[in-house]
């Protein structure tokens, strides 16, 4: 389990009362829908200098890199160099910050929070692929596709990310040679997992198709047309008949989506 990330105030040598005032101000603004960074509020209070804030942000960033398994192969000098090339980004609950088919400019490592990765089919419906959390990489495949995103990602909690722009990625590889190898291994593994899921989905679809054919004689398709049953209604009727024939409940039937499990 990853260590809980330290807050910026713990890296700043300033009066505790000022820290509490800044925190209260930040919370009041958040209630009004305004997001402000603690460091910026402390600057307004003249509790710290810009130089001290930048030093604190760098130290916090370095500790976050040390605590993430994704960067565990890098030595301290590589981590220090990498810390100069990344930035932080906050993501709100429900925000879609990577969109399939669009072009992106950065990859991300999750520090806090979780997100859902999904694909849109030809009808625009969301097909869930997986859920990702702290320590995992996002947006790496687009780097090898000239920035074009291959899937969409939406936050299912508030998130804190480390961001590496594609423009800085080559420099990051030079700063930490092990980083390039790790990213390539991640890409290869994810492509392999995607291929396995796809093959499994095809096989399940073939099995379901065969089963549906054996049920066709039980359905009055003229009635379906007359009543203009929608797809959900048809599926519900098939499942109901299948459960009756097989003396099974819905949860134990073979008609289960291989990706969503529904």
Residue frames relative to the residue before (quaternion, step in Angstrom):
aa qw qx qy qz dx dy dz
X 1.0000 0.0000 0.0000 0.0000 0.00 0.00 0.00
X 0.4634 -0.6889 0.4849 0.2751 3.58 -0.96 0.89
X 0.5196 -0.6174 0.4957 0.3211 3.55 -1.16 0.69
X 0.5472 -0.6136 0.4556 0.3413 3.58 -1.03 0.80
X 0.4576 -0.7049 0.4617 0.2837 3.63 -0.68 1.04
X 0.4571 -0.6772 0.5090 0.2710 3.56 -1.03 0.83
X 0.4425 -0.6781 0.5205 0.2709 3.57 -1.13 0.70
X 0.6574 -0.5546 0.3393 0.3809 3.57 -1.18 0.64
X 0.6052 0.5911 -0.3566 0.3965 3.59 1.06 -0.68
X 0.6394 0.5406 -0.3216 0.4422 3.56 1.17 -0.59
X 0.6714 0.4594 -0.2949 0.5013 3.60 1.27 -0.16
X 0.6563 0.5106 -0.2969 0.4695 3.57 1.30 -0.09
X 0.2984 -0.7444 0.5746 0.1632 3.54 -0.94 0.94
X 0.3945 0.6974 -0.5105 0.3119 3.55 0.18 1.30
X 0.7200 -0.4718 0.3060 0.4067 3.54 -1.30 0.39
X 0.5055 -0.6778 0.4483 0.2899 3.59 -0.89 0.98
X 0.6170 0.5459 -0.3525 0.4440 3.57 1.05 -0.69
X 0.6422 0.5114 -0.3156 0.4759 3.56 1.05 -0.77
X 0.6163 0.5403 -0.3386 0.4622 3.56 1.06 -0.74
X 0.6670 0.4917 -0.3009 0.4720 3.58 0.94 -0.88
X 0.6322 0.5220 -0.3306 0.4675 3.60 1.01 -0.76
X 0.6597 0.5061 -0.3025 0.4660 3.56 0.98 -0.90
X 0.6464 0.5192 -0.3157 0.4614 3.57 1.01 -0.82
X 0.6423 0.5173 -0.3158 0.4692 3.58 0.99 -0.83
X 0.6405 0.5204 -0.3117 0.4710 3.56 1.02 -0.84
X 0.6466 0.5228 -0.3113 0.4601 3.56 0.98 -0.88
X 0.6699 0.5006 -0.2937 0.4630 3.58 0.96 -0.87
X 0.6354 0.5209 -0.3290 0.4656 3.60 1.02 -0.78
X 0.6565 0.5046 -0.3061 0.4698 3.57 0.97 -0.85
X 0.6334 0.5397 -0.3276 0.4475 3.57 1.01 -0.83
X 0.6288 0.5374 -0.3303 0.4547 3.59 1.05 -0.74
X 0.6956 0.4285 -0.2564 0.5165 3.56 1.22 -0.55
X 0.5822 -0.6216 0.3531 0.3873 3.55 1.30 0.20
X 0.5706 0.5746 -0.3824 0.4450 3.57 1.26 0.36
X 0.2050 -0.7850 0.5765 0.0971 3.58 -0.70 1.12
X 0.0517 0.7865 -0.6124 0.0619 3.57 -0.73 1.10
X 0.4415 -0.6842 0.5150 0.2679 3.55 -1.02 0.79
X 0.5889 -0.5970 0.4192 0.3479 3.53 -1.07 0.80
X 0.6449 0.5459 -0.3201 0.4284 3.59 0.94 -0.87
X 0.6614 0.5083 -0.3080 0.4575 3.57 0.99 -0.84
X 0.6353 0.5189 -0.3262 0.4699 3.57 1.06 -0.75
X 0.6554 0.5063 -0.3106 0.4665 3.58 0.97 -0.85
X 0.6052 0.5378 -0.3527 0.4691 3.59 1.11 -0.61
X 0.6427 0.5200 -0.3158 0.4656 3.58 1.00 -0.83
X 0.6754 0.4765 -0.2798 0.4883 3.56 1.10 -0.75
X 0.3487 -0.7477 0.4746 0.3069 3.59 1.35 -0.24
X 0.3324 0.7565 -0.4893 0.2790 3.54 1.15 0.74
X 0.7817 0.1272 -0.0575 0.6078 3.58 1.24 -0.51
X 0.4431 -0.6446 0.5398 0.3110 3.54 -1.33 0.17
X 0.6521 -0.4991 0.3918 0.4148 3.56 -1.28 0.34
X 0.6368 0.5386 -0.3298 0.4423 3.59 0.97 -0.79
X 0.6662 0.4963 -0.2981 0.4701 3.57 0.94 -0.90
X 0.6315 0.5312 -0.3311 0.4575 3.58 1.03 -0.77
X 0.6693 0.4970 -0.3057 0.4599 3.58 0.90 -0.89
X 0.6248 0.5255 -0.3351 0.4703 3.59 1.05 -0.69
X 0.6591 0.5093 -0.3022 0.4636 3.57 1.00 -0.87
X 0.6459 0.5188 -0.3175 0.4613 3.60 0.97 -0.88
X 0.6413 0.5227 -0.3183 0.4628 3.57 1.01 -0.84
X 0.6670 0.4999 -0.3014 0.4630 3.61 0.92 -0.89
X 0.6417 0.5157 -0.3144 0.4727 3.57 1.02 -0.83
X 0.6542 0.5238 -0.2987 0.4566 3.56 0.95 -0.92
X 0.6473 0.5214 -0.3092 0.4620 3.57 0.99 -0.88
X 0.6585 0.4970 -0.3097 0.4727 3.59 0.95 -0.82
X 0.6306 0.5276 -0.3364 0.4592 3.58 1.04 -0.71
X 0.6329 0.5211 -0.3243 0.4719 3.57 1.02 -0.78
X 0.6500 0.5264 -0.3108 0.4514 3.57 0.96 -0.88
X 0.7296 0.4630 -0.2377 0.4436 3.56 1.03 -0.80
X 0.6410 0.5244 -0.3320 0.4517 3.59 1.24 -0.15
X 0.4948 -0.6864 0.4470 0.2902 3.62 -0.71 1.06
X 0.5783 0.6140 -0.3796 0.3801 3.58 1.08 -0.67
X 0.7580 0.3498 -0.1866 0.5179 3.60 1.10 -0.69
X 0.3562 0.7900 -0.4501 0.2153 3.58 1.28 0.19
X 0.6468 0.5306 -0.3281 0.4388 3.61 1.16 -0.44
X 0.6129 0.5659 -0.3501 0.4260 3.61 1.24 -0.23
X 0.4039 -0.6942 0.5334 0.2653 3.56 -1.06 0.73
X 0.7317 -0.4610 0.2741 0.4206 3.57 -1.30 0.26
X 0.6451 0.5172 -0.3308 0.4548 3.62 1.00 -0.72
X 0.6400 0.5084 -0.3194 0.4796 3.58 1.06 -0.75
X 0.6472 0.5199 -0.3144 0.4604 3.57 1.00 -0.82
X 0.6431 0.5236 -0.3219 0.4569 3.59 0.98 -0.83
X 0.6616 0.4920 -0.3070 0.4753 3.58 0.98 -0.83
X 0.6585 0.5161 -0.3036 0.4559 3.57 1.00 -0.86
X 0.6149 0.5790 -0.3437 0.4106 3.60 1.02 -0.78
X 0.6414 0.5224 -0.3201 0.4617 3.59 1.18 -0.50
X 0.7153 0.4707 -0.2359 0.4594 3.59 1.23 -0.43
X 0.6899 0.4557 -0.2841 0.4855 3.58 1.24 -0.09
X 0.1807 -0.7529 0.6203 0.1254 3.54 -1.34 0.25
X 0.4716 -0.6613 0.5037 0.2942 3.56 -1.31 0.23
X 0.0300 -0.7812 0.6229 0.0296 3.53 -1.22 0.54
X 0.2455 -0.7550 0.5929 0.1346 3.55 -0.98 0.91
X 0.1362 -0.7820 0.6057 0.0544 3.55 -1.04 0.87
X 0.3723 -0.7397 0.5206 0.2079 3.57 -0.84 0.98
X 0.6353 -0.5136 0.4192 0.3960 3.55 -1.24 0.51
X 0.8198 0.2414 -0.1924 0.4823 3.57 -0.88 0.99
X 0.5380 0.6391 -0.4066 0.3699 3.60 1.23 -0.18
X 0.2577 -0.7295 0.6133 0.1589 3.58 -0.96 0.92
X 0.0554 -0.8592 0.5084 -0.0124 3.56 -0.12 1.28
X 0.7139 0.2219 -0.2257 0.6247 3.57 1.34 0.09
X 0.0807 -0.8196 0.5672 0.0017 3.59 -0.72 1.07
X 0.5139 -0.6760 0.4496 0.2772 3.52 -0.80 1.10
X 0.8043 0.2825 -0.2233 0.4727 3.56 -1.00 0.90
X 0.6464 0.4899 -0.3209 0.4891 3.57 1.23 -0.39
X 0.4778 -0.6678 0.4934 0.2869 3.54 -1.27 0.32
X 0.1852 -0.7906 0.5787 0.0763 3.54 -0.93 0.97
X 0.3633 -0.7463 0.5262 0.1850 3.52 -1.31 0.27
X 0.7980 0.2196 -0.1022 0.5519 3.59 1.23 -0.06
X 0.2792 -0.6853 0.6289 0.2386 3.50 -1.38 0.22
X 0.2700 -0.7859 0.5467 0.1026 3.55 -1.22 0.54
X 0.1643 -0.7154 0.6637 0.1442 3.51 -1.34 0.48
X 0.3886 -0.7430 0.4995 0.2178 3.57 -0.76 1.06
X 0.2242 -0.7595 0.6005 0.1103 3.55 -0.87 1.04
X 0.7863 -0.0289 0.0613 0.6141 3.57 0.91 -0.98
X 0.7486 0.4217 -0.2977 0.4161 3.55 -1.22 0.60
X 0.3165 -0.7341 0.5728 0.1810 3.53 -1.38 0.06
X 0.1079 -0.7892 0.6026 0.0496 3.54 -1.24 0.54
X 0.3568 -0.7042 0.5721 0.2225 3.52 -1.28 0.51
X 0.2106 -0.7443 0.6205 0.1292 3.57 -0.96 0.93
X 0.0798 0.8150 -0.5680 0.0829 3.57 -0.78 0.96
X 0.3154 -0.7206 0.5930 0.1720 3.53 -1.35 0.43
X 0.3232 -0.7277 0.5679 0.2085 3.58 -1.11 0.65
X 0.3216 -0.7433 0.5464 0.2133 3.58 -0.82 0.95
X 0.7601 -0.4044 0.2571 0.4389 3.58 -1.30 0.02
X 0.6916 0.4474 -0.2715 0.4978 3.58 1.23 -0.42
X 0.5690 -0.6306 0.3648 0.3814 3.56 1.29 0.15
X 0.4745 0.6660 -0.4437 0.3666 3.59 1.25 0.26
X 0.4610 -0.6862 0.4944 0.2686 3.57 -1.07 0.76
X 0.1173 -0.7685 0.6275 0.0432 3.56 -0.88 1.03
X 0.3267 -0.7718 0.5061 0.2034 3.64 -0.28 1.19
X 0.2176 -0.7802 0.5756 0.1126 3.56 -1.02 0.83
X 0.7508 -0.2762 0.2078 0.5629 3.58 0.80 -0.99
X 0.3546 -0.6863 0.5835 0.2507 3.54 -1.36 0.10
X 0.1369 -0.8035 0.5775 0.0457 3.58 -0.93 0.90
X 0.1202 -0.8089 0.5745 0.0348 3.55 -1.19 0.62
X 0.8388 -0.2237 0.1360 0.4774 3.58 -1.29 -0.28
X 0.7942 0.3001 -0.2461 0.4675 3.54 -1.01 0.93
X 0.6474 0.5424 -0.3270 0.4239 3.59 1.21 -0.31
X 0.4629 -0.6963 0.5033 0.2181 3.51 -1.28 0.68
X 0.0625 -0.7842 0.6170 0.0200 3.57 -1.11 0.76
X 0.8152 0.3089 -0.2028 0.4460 3.56 -1.11 0.69
X 0.4440 0.7265 -0.4421 0.2822 3.58 1.24 0.12
X 0.6333 0.5556 -0.3468 0.4123 3.60 1.01 -0.74
X 0.6169 0.5663 -0.3478 0.4215 3.60 1.03 -0.74
X 0.5572 0.6028 -0.3956 0.4119 3.61 1.13 -0.54
X 0.7195 0.4130 -0.2303 0.5086 3.57 1.09 -0.75
X 0.6891 0.4069 -0.2706 0.5351 3.59 1.31 0.06
X 0.5681 -0.6303 0.3584 0.3893 3.56 1.15 0.70
X 0.7549 -0.4341 0.1989 0.4496 3.54 1.01 0.86
X 0.5514 0.6280 -0.4045 0.3714 3.62 1.20 -0.20
X 0.3907 -0.7488 0.4945 0.2054 3.56 -0.72 1.14
X 0.3120 -0.7761 0.5259 0.1539 3.58 -0.92 0.94
X 0.7798 0.0941 -0.0674 0.6152 3.60 1.29 -0.17
X 0.4396 -0.6689 0.5264 0.2868 3.55 -1.32 0.17
X 0.1416 -0.7785 0.6071 0.0727 3.56 -1.21 0.59
X 0.0324 -0.7946 0.6060 -0.0185 3.56 -0.88 1.03
X 0.4638 -0.6835 0.4944 0.2708 3.57 -0.96 0.90
X 0.1732 -0.7753 0.5981 0.1059 3.59 -0.91 0.91
X 0.7146 0.1492 -0.1996 0.6536 3.55 1.41 0.24
X 0.6180 -0.4530 0.4310 0.4764 3.57 -1.26 -0.02
X 0.1372 -0.8284 0.5423 0.0289 3.59 -0.96 0.84
X 0.1745 -0.7205 0.6584 0.1300 3.51 -1.35 0.50
X 0.0655 -0.8267 0.5587 -0.0141 3.58 -0.68 1.12
X 0.2852 -0.6579 0.6511 0.2488 3.50 -1.37 0.34
X 0.1695 -0.8157 0.5520 0.0345 3.57 -0.79 1.05
X 0.0598 -0.7608 0.6457 0.0256 3.56 -1.00 0.93
X 0.3405 -0.7475 0.5293 0.2123 3.59 -0.52 1.11
X 0.5870 -0.5787 0.4285 0.3700 3.56 -1.13 0.62
X 0.6071 0.5655 -0.3516 0.4337 3.59 1.11 -0.63
X 0.7237 0.4140 -0.2327 0.5007 3.57 1.14 -0.68
X 0.4955 0.7088 -0.4178 0.2784 3.57 1.22 -0.33
X 0.6240 0.5321 -0.3454 0.4563 3.60 1.00 -0.76
X 0.6486 0.4955 -0.3070 0.4894 3.58 1.02 -0.82
X 0.6240 0.5355 -0.3359 0.4595 3.58 1.07 -0.71
X 0.6304 0.5254 -0.3256 0.4696 3.58 1.05 -0.77
X 0.6534 0.5038 -0.3061 0.4749 3.56 1.04 -0.78
X 0.6577 0.5081 -0.3059 0.4645 3.57 1.05 -0.79
X 0.7999 0.0847 -0.0226 0.5937 3.57 1.05 -0.78
X 0.2676 -0.8098 0.4997 0.1516 3.62 0.10 1.26
X 0.6394 0.5377 -0.3350 0.4358 3.60 1.06 -0.65
X 0.5580 0.6225 -0.3838 0.3923 3.58 1.20 -0.48
X 0.6455 0.5274 -0.3226 0.4485 3.59 0.96 -0.87
X 0.6586 0.5018 -0.3066 0.4695 3.57 0.94 -0.87
X 0.6568 0.5173 -0.3123 0.4510 3.58 0.95 -0.87
X 0.6578 0.4995 -0.3161 0.4667 3.60 0.94 -0.84
X 0.6418 0.5160 -0.3250 0.4651 3.60 0.97 -0.81
X 0.6425 0.5150 -0.3227 0.4667 3.59 0.97 -0.83
X 0.6392 0.5269 -0.3174 0.4616 3.59 1.04 -0.81
X 0.6495 0.5168 -0.3102 0.4635 3.58 0.96 -0.91
X 0.6706 0.5026 -0.2989 0.4564 3.58 0.86 -0.97
X 0.6583 0.5097 -0.3080 0.4604 3.59 0.94 -0.89
X 0.6816 0.4881 -0.2997 0.4553 3.58 0.90 -0.88
X 0.6370 0.5087 -0.3300 0.4760 3.58 1.01 -0.74
X 0.6362 0.5221 -0.3205 0.4689 3.57 1.05 -0.77
X 0.6600 0.5029 -0.3047 0.4676 3.60 0.94 -0.90
X 0.6393 0.5269 -0.3209 0.4590 3.57 1.01 -0.84
X 0.6497 0.5187 -0.3127 0.4595 3.58 0.98 -0.86
X 0.6484 0.5100 -0.3177 0.4675 3.58 0.99 -0.84
X 0.6524 0.5068 -0.3174 0.4656 3.60 0.94 -0.87
X 0.6419 0.5281 -0.3267 0.4498 3.57 1.00 -0.84
X 0.6633 0.4984 -0.3076 0.4659 3.58 0.90 -0.91
X 0.6412 0.5219 -0.3191 0.4634 3.56 1.02 -0.82
X 0.6393 0.5282 -0.3174 0.4599 3.57 1.03 -0.85
X 0.6401 0.5246 -0.3208 0.4606 3.60 0.98 -0.87
X 0.6718 0.4959 -0.3026 0.4597 3.58 0.90 -0.91
X 0.6492 0.5028 -0.3205 0.4722 3.59 0.97 -0.82
X 0.6343 0.5349 -0.3308 0.4495 3.57 1.03 -0.80
X 0.6470 0.5145 -0.3171 0.4648 3.58 0.99 -0.84
X 0.6488 0.5186 -0.3114 0.4616 3.56 1.00 -0.86
X 0.6590 0.5076 -0.3004 0.4668 3.55 0.97 -0.89
X 0.6309 0.5424 -0.3318 0.4446 3.57 1.02 -0.84
X 0.6515 0.5092 -0.3172 0.4643 3.59 0.94 -0.86
X 0.6620 0.5121 -0.3059 0.4537 3.56 0.95 -0.88
X 0.6446 0.5259 -0.3191 0.4540 3.57 0.99 -0.83
X 0.6226 0.5478 -0.3424 0.4416 3.57 1.05 -0.75
X 0.6620 0.5020 -0.3128 0.4603 3.59 1.05 -0.72
X 0.6861 0.4692 -0.2813 0.4795 3.59 1.25 -0.37
X 0.4480 0.7385 -0.4345 0.2550 3.57 1.25 -0.30
X 0.6701 0.5189 -0.3183 0.4247 3.56 0.95 -0.83
X 0.6298 0.5419 -0.3327 0.4461 3.59 1.25 -0.32
X 0.6930 0.4661 -0.2656 0.4817 3.56 1.25 -0.31
X 0.3006 -0.7246 0.5923 0.1838 3.53 -1.02 0.81
X 0.2121 -0.8328 0.4981 0.1154 3.59 0.04 1.30
X 0.5671 0.5662 -0.4030 0.4420 3.61 1.14 -0.40
X 0.6292 0.5234 -0.3298 0.4705 3.56 1.09 -0.72
X 0.6157 0.5504 -0.3432 0.4474 3.57 1.05 -0.79
X 0.6638 0.4995 -0.3024 0.4674 3.55 0.93 -0.92
X 0.6532 0.5307 -0.3129 0.4402 3.57 0.93 -0.94
X 0.7476 0.3918 -0.2097 0.4936 3.55 0.89 -0.94
X 0.3153 -0.7818 0.4790 0.2450 3.56 1.35 -0.09
X 0.0872 0.8235 -0.5502 0.1075 3.54 0.86 1.03
X 0.3706 -0.7163 0.5403 0.2400 3.57 -0.96 0.79
X 0.7326 -0.4378 0.2855 0.4361 3.54 -1.30 0.18
X 0.6452 0.5268 -0.3293 0.4446 3.57 0.95 -0.83
X 0.6482 0.5205 -0.3145 0.4583 3.54 1.02 -0.82
X 0.6405 0.5250 -0.3181 0.4615 3.56 1.01 -0.83
X 0.6613 0.4997 -0.3087 0.4665 3.56 0.89 -0.93
X 0.6450 0.5270 -0.3233 0.4492 3.58 0.94 -0.89
X 0.6695 0.4969 -0.3066 0.4592 3.57 0.98 -0.82
X 0.6271 0.5331 -0.3279 0.4638 3.57 1.03 -0.81
X 0.6687 0.4985 -0.2963 0.4653 3.56 0.91 -0.96
X 0.6434 0.5291 -0.3221 0.4499 3.59 0.97 -0.86
X 0.6790 0.4788 -0.2883 0.4760 3.57 0.92 -0.91
X 0.6527 0.5217 -0.3179 0.4481 3.55 0.95 -0.91
X 0.6616 0.5054 -0.3173 0.4541 3.59 0.94 -0.84
X 0.6352 0.5232 -0.3247 0.4663 3.57 1.10 -0.72
X 0.6788 0.4964 -0.2869 0.4589 3.57 0.92 -0.96
X 0.7629 0.3804 -0.1889 0.4875 3.57 0.93 -0.99
X 0.3559 -0.7563 0.4779 0.2702 3.57 1.35 -0.01
X 0.5250 0.5979 -0.4150 0.4412 3.57 0.95 1.01
X 0.4534 -0.6577 0.5116 0.3165 3.55 -1.21 0.40
X 0.7299 -0.4455 0.2900 0.4298 3.57 -1.29 0.27
X 0.6735 0.5405 -0.3039 0.4023 3.56 0.92 -0.88
X 0.7408 0.4009 -0.2383 0.4835 3.61 1.13 -0.47
X 0.4649 0.6842 -0.4473 0.3403 3.58 1.24 0.12
X 0.5608 -0.6073 0.4561 0.3297 3.53 -1.31 0.37
X 0.5841 0.5937 -0.3767 0.4056 3.60 1.21 -0.25
X 0.3293 0.7345 -0.5126 0.2989 3.58 0.52 1.22
X 0.4529 -0.6832 0.5057 0.2691 3.56 -0.88 0.99
X 0.4361 -0.7431 0.4469 0.2406 3.60 -0.70 1.08
X 0.6935 0.4452 -0.2915 0.4856 3.57 1.17 -0.36
X 0.7749 0.3447 -0.1927 0.4936 3.58 0.74 -1.02
X 0.3674 -0.7401 0.4882 0.2810 3.58 1.16 -0.53
X 0.5631 0.6095 -0.3882 0.4009 3.58 1.23 0.24
